[in-house]
Amino acid sequence: MTTSTTTSNRSIIVLLGGGHAAGKKTTANSLKQELSKIPSTNVDIEIIDMNQFKEGCNASSIDTTEYYNQGKSAAITVSKEFHHDKYPSLKPSRFQFDKLKEVLRSKLYIPVDQPQKVLIVHGLYALYDKEIRDLSNIKVFIDSDSDTRLIRWIRRDVLERKTNTLDSVINAYLLGARREMNDFIFPTKEFADVIMPKGANEPNDAVKLVIDGIILYLTDKRPETMYLPTTTSNYLRPTDELSLEKERFDIQKNKFYELN
């Protein structure tokens, strides 16, 4: 259904995809925090976790119960053989993309008398579905090497949240997540407008670059909303010399920014 732009504002949709424990949720929270700092900007920021649209939704990034060794030994036991019946392959089909698209479309147009929405969607397969990509304004792939992601995963689920055991996480990684990353998640990197190769450890300039992209789509573009720095020039901010109005993420050149 088409909605008149004279009576509504289009929501800004940002997709944050990437590997297991790469820092997608951390980046989403950073974006929300930075957007909240912009003065005189009337926006409603909503973070959407794709795990809410996963069959058997739980607090973990993947269902590690499938890979948990039930032995009572304190030693870590890693299964040496992969059995498809015991350790099923992790696939995108376990996510309910249709429900996510329904939610995004229901929030796509907001009456002009209400704050413009910024929807930040984060998840393993945020960049996987073409229809979701077409709805979005900015697509980000949060990358990180496998060792770093595994360490972050162990620290998060075993030490901090205490939602999984060490051997369940290691088995989940070796028998499921590693293959899933190579087969399904990593290929979505090619659809990104911005690539963050160091995950959540990326300097703030990476988040600020995405903020600049969001600003381009704001209905209210008064000068004070541009959030220019006053103490340092080491920011990716729009200036007279560098205007990101000329580099809309998807509209022109079909190029991406990779931050090294």
C-alpha positions as CSV (number, residue, x, y, z in Angstrom):
1,M,0.0,0.0,0.0
2,T,1.4,3.4,-1.0
3,T,1.2,6.2,1.6
4,S,1.3,9.9,0.7
5,T,4.6,11.5,1.8
6,T,2.6,14.8,2.5
7,T,0.8,13.1,5.4
8,S,3.6,10.8,6.6
9,N,7.4,10.5,7.0
10,R,9.2,7.4,5.9
11,S,11.1,5.6,8.7
12,I,14.8,5.1,8.3
13,I,15.8,1.4,8.4
14,V,19.4,0.4,9.3
15,L,20.5,-3.2,9.0
16,L,23.4,-4.5,11.0
17,G,24.5,-8.0,9.9
18,G,27.6,-10.1,10.7
19,G,28.9,-13.2,12.4
20,H,28.3,-14.7,15.8
21,A,29.4,-12.4,18.6
22,A,30.8,-9.9,16.2
23,G,29.3,-7.0,18.1
24,K,26.0,-6.3,16.3
25,K,24.0,-5.5,19.4
26,T,26.8,-3.4,20.8
27,T,26.9,-1.4,17.6
28,A,23.1,-1.0,17.6
29,N,23.2,0.4,21.1
30,S,26.1,2.7,20.1
31,L,24.1,4.0,17.2
32,K,21.1,4.7,19.4
33,Q,23.3,6.5,21.9
34,E,25.0,8.7,19.3
35,L,21.7,9.5,17.6
36,S,20.3,10.6,21.0
37,K,23.1,13.1,21.3
38,I,22.2,15.0,18.2
39,P,20.5,18.3,19.3
40,S,17.0,19.3,18.1
41,T,16.4,16.1,16.3
42,N,12.9,14.6,16.8
43,V,13.4,10.9,16.1
44,D,12.0,7.7,17.7
45,I,14.8,5.1,17.8
46,E,13.9,1.5,18.0
47,I,16.3,-1.5,18.1
48,I,14.9,-4.8,16.6
49,D,16.8,-8.0,17.5
50,M,16.3,-10.7,14.8
51,N,16.5,-13.3,17.5
52,Q,12.9,-12.3,18.3
53,F,12.0,-13.7,14.9
54,K,13.8,-17.0,15.4
55,E,11.9,-20.3,16.0
56,G,12.5,-21.3,19.6
57,C,13.6,-17.8,20.5
58,N,16.1,-17.7,23.4
59,A,18.8,-15.4,24.9
60,S,21.6,-17.1,23.0
61,S,22.7,-16.2,19.5
62,I,22.2,-19.9,18.4
63,D,20.7,-22.9,20.0
64,T,23.7,-24.4,21.8
65,T,21.6,-27.1,23.5
66,E,21.9,-29.0,20.2
67,Y,25.6,-29.2,20.7
68,Y,25.9,-29.6,24.5
69,N,27.8,-32.7,25.7
70,Q,25.7,-34.3,28.4
71,G,28.6,-36.0,30.2
72,K,29.3,-35.0,33.8
73,S,33.1,-34.7,33.3
74,A,34.5,-31.2,34.0
75,A,36.7,-31.6,31.0
76,I,35.7,-30.0,27.7
77,T,34.4,-32.7,25.3
78,V,34.4,-31.8,21.6
79,S,32.5,-34.2,19.3
80,K,34.9,-35.6,16.8
81,E,32.3,-36.6,14.2
82,F,29.5,-34.6,12.7
83,H,26.2,-36.4,12.6
84,H,23.5,-34.6,10.7
85,D,20.7,-36.2,12.9
86,K,22.3,-35.1,16.2
87,Y,23.9,-31.9,15.1
88,P,21.6,-30.4,12.4
89,S,23.1,-27.7,10.1
90,L,22.2,-24.2,11.0
91,K,20.4,-22.5,8.2
92,P,18.6,-19.2,7.6
93,S,15.3,-21.0,7.5
94,R,15.1,-21.0,11.3
95,F,14.4,-17.2,11.1
96,Q,10.9,-16.0,10.3
97,F,11.8,-13.3,7.7
98,D,8.1,-12.9,6.7
99,K,7.2,-11.8,10.2
100,L,10.1,-9.4,10.3
101,K,9.1,-7.9,7.0
102,E,5.5,-7.5,8.3
103,V,6.8,-5.6,11.3
104,L,9.0,-3.3,9.2
105,R,6.3,-2.5,6.7
106,S,3.9,-1.7,9.5
107,K,6.3,0.9,10.9
108,L,7.5,2.2,7.5
109,Y,5.4,5.3,7.3
110,I,4.7,7.5,10.3
111,P,2.2,10.5,10.5
112,V,4.0,13.8,10.1
113,D,2.8,14.9,13.5
114,Q,4.8,12.1,15.1
115,P,8.6,11.7,15.4
116,Q,10.3,10.1,12.5
117,K,11.3,6.5,13.3
118,V,14.8,5.1,13.0
119,L,14.6,1.3,13.0
120,I,17.9,-0.5,13.7
121,V,17.7,-4.2,12.9
122,H,20.6,-6.4,14.0
123,G,21.1,-10.1,13.6
124,L,23.1,-12.8,11.8
125,Y,20.9,-12.6,8.7
126,A,20.1,-8.9,8.7
127,L,21.5,-8.6,5.1
128,Y,20.2,-12.0,3.9
129,D,16.7,-11.3,2.6
130,K,16.5,-9.2,-0.5
131,E,13.1,-7.7,0.3
132,I,14.4,-6.6,3.7
133,R,17.5,-5.1,2.0
134,D,15.2,-3.2,-0.4
135,L,13.3,-1.7,2.5
136,S,16.4,-0.5,4.2
137,N,18.3,2.7,3.8
138,I,21.7,1.7,5.2
139,K,23.3,-1.8,5.3
140,V,26.2,-2.5,7.6
141,F,28.3,-5.7,7.9
142,I,30.1,-6.1,11.2
143,D,33.1,-8.3,10.6
144,S,35.7,-9.8,12.9
145,D,38.2,-12.7,12.8
146,S,36.9,-16.0,14.0
147,D,39.1,-16.2,17.1
148,T,38.0,-12.8,18.3
149,R,34.3,-13.7,17.8
150,L,34.7,-17.0,19.7
151,I,36.4,-15.3,22.6
152,R,33.6,-12.7,22.7
153,W,31.0,-15.4,22.6
154,I,32.6,-17.3,25.5
155,R,33.0,-14.1,27.5
156,R,29.4,-13.1,26.9
157,D,27.4,-16.4,27.2
158,V,29.6,-18.3,29.7
159,L,31.1,-15.6,31.9
160,E,28.7,-12.7,31.8
161,R,25.2,-14.1,31.0
162,K,25.9,-17.6,32.2
163,T,23.4,-18.9,29.7
164,N,25.7,-21.6,28.3
165,T,28.6,-23.8,29.4
166,L,32.1,-23.6,27.8
167,D,31.9,-26.9,26.1
168,S,28.4,-26.1,24.6
169,V,29.7,-22.9,23.1
170,I,32.8,-24.6,21.7
171,N,30.8,-27.4,20.2
172,A,28.2,-24.9,18.8
173,Y,31.0,-23.0,17.1
174,L,32.9,-26.0,15.7
175,L,29.9,-28.1,14.7
176,G,27.4,-25.3,13.7
177,A,28.4,-21.7,13.7
178,R,31.7,-21.9,11.8
179,R,30.0,-23.7,8.9
180,E,27.0,-21.4,9.0
181,M,29.3,-18.4,8.9
182,N,31.1,-19.6,5.8
183,D,28.0,-20.9,3.9
184,F,25.4,-18.2,4.7
185,I,26.5,-15.2,6.7
186,F,29.8,-14.2,5.3
187,P,28.4,-14.0,1.7
188,T,26.0,-11.3,2.8
189,K,29.0,-9.0,3.2
190,E,28.8,-8.1,-0.5
191,F,25.4,-6.3,0.1
192,A,26.8,-3.9,2.7
193,D,27.2,-0.2,2.3
194,V,29.6,0.0,5.2
195,I,31.9,-2.8,6.4
196,M,33.4,-2.7,9.9
197,P,36.2,-5.3,9.9
198,K,37.1,-5.0,13.6
199,G,33.7,-5.7,15.0
200,A,32.6,-3.9,18.1
201,N,36.2,-2.8,18.7
202,E,35.9,-0.4,15.7
203,P,36.8,3.2,16.6
204,N,33.8,5.5,17.0
205,D,34.5,6.9,13.5
206,A,32.8,3.8,12.1
207,V,29.6,4.5,14.0
208,K,29.7,8.2,13.2
209,L,30.0,7.3,9.5
210,V,26.7,5.4,9.8
211,I,25.2,8.3,11.7
212,D,26.1,10.6,8.9
213,G,24.3,8.3,6.5
214,I,21.2,8.4,8.8
215,I,21.2,12.2,8.9
216,L,20.9,12.3,5.1
217,Y,17.4,10.6,5.4
218,L,16.1,12.8,8.3
219,T,13.1,14.8,7.3
220,D,14.3,17.6,9.7
221,K,17.7,18.7,8.3
222,R,18.2,21.9,10.2
223,P,21.9,22.9,10.5
224,E,22.0,22.2,14.2
225,T,21.1,18.6,13.6
226,M,24.3,18.0,11.7
227,Y,26.2,17.5,15.0
228,L,29.5,19.0,13.9
229,P,32.5,18.6,16.1
230,T,34.1,21.6,17.8
231,T,37.3,20.2,19.4
232,T,38.7,17.9,16.8
233,S,38.8,17.3,13.1
234,N,39.2,13.5,13.4
235,Y,35.6,12.9,12.7
236,L,33.7,11.8,9.6
237,R,31.3,14.7,9.7
238,P,29.7,16.5,6.8
239,T,31.5,19.8,6.1
240,D,31.7,22.3,3.3
241,E,34.6,20.4,1.8
242,L,33.2,16.9,2.4
243,S,29.4,16.6,2.0
244,L,27.9,13.1,2.3
245,E,24.9,14.5,0.5
246,K,26.9,13.6,-2.6
247,E,27.5,10.0,-1.5
248,R,24.1,8.6,-0.6
249,F,24.7,5.0,0.4
250,D,22.4,3.2,-2.1
251,I,21.3,6.0,-4.4
252,Q,24.6,6.7,-6.1
253,K,27.6,4.7,-7.3
254,N,26.6,1.4,-5.5
255,K,29.8,1.6,-3.5
256,F,30.6,0.6,0.0
257,Y,32.9,2.0,2.7
258,E,35.3,-0.4,4.3
259,L,37.0,1.0,7.4
260,N,40.5,-0.5,8.0
